[in-house]
Amino acid sequence: MIETVRLILKPLTYNQLLKHAKNDYSLEAELGLEKTSKIISTELKEALEQNILPNVADITKNYLYSTLWTAISKAENKIVADMCIFGEPNADGEIEIGYGTYDEFQGRGYMTEIVGGFITWAKAQNNINAITAGTDKTNIASFKVLEKNNFVKTAENETYLQWKLILEK
């Protein structure tokens, strides 16, 4: 678990992921949270089915590098966003992150805070040296989150930007 000023980031277990995917408020009930109106995107559904759930179920892997980290607002007692890591660190100690804030909570700086809290966590891990992320070129809010957390743009094409933060420990 990671705690920031306004948020708690909780890595979800396999059974909690199943509840999250159902989107029937059973996860909120288990965690003692208020109901959140969240829409599970097609991309997230596919990622859950094809990658996240199978990787979290694999006992040979550290589930923290595959699961969704759900961000809970302390003040509202609601899930406001999700973040994930796309697998364990590579040979260079790099991990890639992805994230999304639920519509009703956008524009409040939550994701900037989430990524900042996650950077602090990553710095404490001996096997992580850098964090990467990709954003759609038109998703200004997403790359502003990365810029505010000192990520540097490392590549781009017509539609996509690639970002990296080298961790100073």
C-alpha positions as CSV (number, residue, x, y, z in Angstrom):
1,M,0.0,0.0,0.0
2,I,1.1,3.5,-0.8
3,E,-0.2,6.6,1.1
4,T,-0.1,10.2,-0.2
5,V,-1.6,13.3,1.3
6,R,-5.1,12.7,-0.1
7,L,-5.0,9.1,-1.3
8,I,-4.4,5.5,-0.5
9,L,-3.0,3.3,-3.4
10,K,-4.0,-0.3,-2.8
11,P,-2.7,-3.1,-4.9
12,L,-5.6,-5.4,-5.7
13,T,-5.5,-9.2,-5.1
14,Y,-6.8,-11.6,-7.7
15,N,-10.3,-11.9,-6.1
16,Q,-10.4,-8.1,-5.8
17,L,-9.6,-7.7,-9.5
18,L,-12.5,-10.0,-10.4
19,K,-14.8,-7.8,-8.3
20,H,-13.3,-4.7,-10.0
21,A,-14.0,-6.2,-13.4
22,K,-17.6,-7.0,-12.5
23,N,-18.1,-3.3,-11.7
24,D,-21.1,-4.2,-9.5
25,Y,-19.8,-2.3,-6.4
26,S,-18.7,-5.6,-4.7
27,L,-15.1,-4.3,-4.5
28,E,-16.3,-1.1,-2.9
29,A,-18.4,-3.2,-0.4
30,E,-15.4,-5.4,0.4
31,L,-13.1,-2.4,1.0
32,G,-15.8,-0.4,3.0
33,L,-15.9,2.4,0.4
34,E,-18.7,4.6,-1.0
35,K,-19.9,3.6,-4.5
36,T,-18.0,5.1,-7.4
37,S,-19.5,5.6,-10.8
38,K,-16.7,4.2,-12.9
39,I,-16.7,3.0,-16.4
40,I,-14.3,0.1,-17.2
41,S,-13.0,0.9,-20.7
42,T,-12.7,-1.8,-23.4
43,E,-8.9,-1.5,-23.2
44,L,-8.9,-2.1,-19.4
45,K,-11.3,-5.1,-19.8
46,E,-9.1,-6.6,-22.4
47,A,-6.0,-6.0,-20.3
48,L,-7.7,-7.6,-17.3
49,E,-8.6,-10.7,-19.2
50,Q,-5.5,-11.1,-21.3
51,N,-2.7,-9.9,-19.1
52,I,-3.5,-8.6,-15.6
53,L,-5.6,-11.5,-14.2
54,P,-3.3,-14.3,-15.7
55,N,-0.2,-12.6,-14.4
56,V,-1.6,-12.0,-10.9
57,A,-2.7,-15.7,-10.8
58,D,0.9,-16.8,-11.6
59,I,2.5,-17.6,-8.3
60,T,6.0,-17.4,-9.8
61,K,5.5,-13.6,-10.3
62,N,5.3,-10.7,-7.9
63,Y,1.7,-9.6,-8.3
64,L,2.6,-6.0,-7.4
65,Y,4.1,-5.6,-10.9
66,S,0.9,-6.9,-12.7
67,T,-2.1,-5.9,-10.7
68,L,-4.2,-2.7,-10.7
69,W,-3.3,-0.3,-7.9
70,T,-6.6,1.4,-7.0
71,A,-6.5,5.0,-5.7
72,I,-8.9,5.8,-2.9
73,S,-9.7,9.3,-1.9
74,K,-9.4,9.6,1.9
75,A,-11.8,12.5,2.1
76,E,-14.5,11.0,-0.2
77,N,-13.9,7.3,0.7
78,K,-14.2,6.5,-3.1
79,I,-12.1,4.9,-5.8
80,V,-10.9,7.8,-8.0
81,A,-8.4,6.2,-10.3
82,D,-6.4,3.1,-11.2
83,M,-2.7,2.6,-12.1
84,C,-0.8,-0.5,-13.2
85,I,2.7,-1.6,-13.9
86,F,3.2,-3.6,-17.1
87,G,5.3,-6.4,-15.6
88,E,8.4,-6.9,-13.5
89,P,11.5,-4.7,-14.1
90,N,13.4,-5.6,-17.2
91,A,17.2,-6.3,-17.3
92,D,17.9,-2.5,-17.0
93,G,15.6,-2.1,-14.0
94,E,12.9,-0.3,-16.0
95,I,9.1,-0.6,-15.5
96,E,6.3,0.8,-17.5
97,I,3.2,2.3,-16.0
98,G,-0.3,3.1,-17.2
99,Y,-3.1,5.0,-15.5
100,G,-6.5,6.5,-15.7
101,T,-8.7,8.8,-13.5
102,Y,-12.5,8.2,-13.4
103,D,-14.4,11.0,-15.2
104,E,-15.9,12.6,-12.1
105,F,-12.5,13.0,-10.4
106,Q,-10.5,14.4,-13.4
107,G,-8.9,17.8,-13.1
108,R,-8.2,17.6,-9.3
109,G,-4.6,16.6,-9.5
110,Y,-5.1,13.1,-8.3
111,M,-3.1,11.4,-11.0
112,T,-0.1,13.7,-10.5
113,E,-0.3,12.8,-6.8
114,I,-0.6,9.1,-7.5
115,V,2.4,9.0,-9.9
116,G,4.4,11.0,-7.3
117,G,3.5,8.6,-4.6
118,F,4.4,5.7,-6.8
119,I,7.8,7.2,-7.7
120,T,8.5,7.4,-4.0
121,W,7.6,3.7,-3.6
122,A,9.7,2.7,-6.7
123,K,12.7,4.5,-5.3
124,A,12.6,2.2,-2.3
125,Q,12.6,-0.9,-4.5
126,N,16.2,-2.2,-5.1
127,N,15.3,-3.6,-8.6
128,I,13.7,-0.5,-10.1
129,N,16.0,2.1,-11.8
130,A,13.6,3.9,-14.1
131,I,9.9,4.3,-14.9
132,T,8.6,4.7,-18.4
133,A,5.1,5.6,-19.7
134,G,3.5,6.2,-23.0
135,T,0.7,8.7,-23.8
136,D,-1.4,9.5,-26.8
137,K,-0.2,12.8,-28.3
138,T,-3.7,14.3,-27.9
139,N,-4.0,13.4,-24.2
140,I,-2.5,16.6,-22.8
141,A,-3.7,15.9,-19.2
142,S,-1.8,12.6,-19.2
143,F,1.5,13.9,-20.3
144,K,1.1,16.9,-18.0
145,V,1.0,14.4,-15.1
146,L,4.3,13.0,-16.3
147,E,5.9,16.4,-16.8
148,K,4.9,17.5,-13.3
149,N,6.6,14.4,-12.0
150,N,9.9,15.2,-13.9
151,F,9.5,12.6,-16.7
152,V,11.4,13.4,-19.9
153,K,10.0,12.8,-23.4
154,T,12.3,10.2,-25.0
155,A,10.5,9.4,-28.3
156,E,7.5,10.4,-30.4
157,N,5.7,9.6,-33.6
158,E,2.6,11.1,-35.2
159,T,0.3,9.8,-32.5
160,Y,2.3,8.7,-29.5
161,L,4.8,10.1,-26.9
162,Q,7.2,7.9,-24.8
163,W,8.4,9.2,-21.4
164,K,11.0,8.2,-18.9
165,L,12.1,9.0,-15.4
166,I,15.5,7.8,-14.1
167,L,15.2,7.3,-10.4
168,E,17.8,9.0,-8.2
169,K,18.2,6.9,-5.1
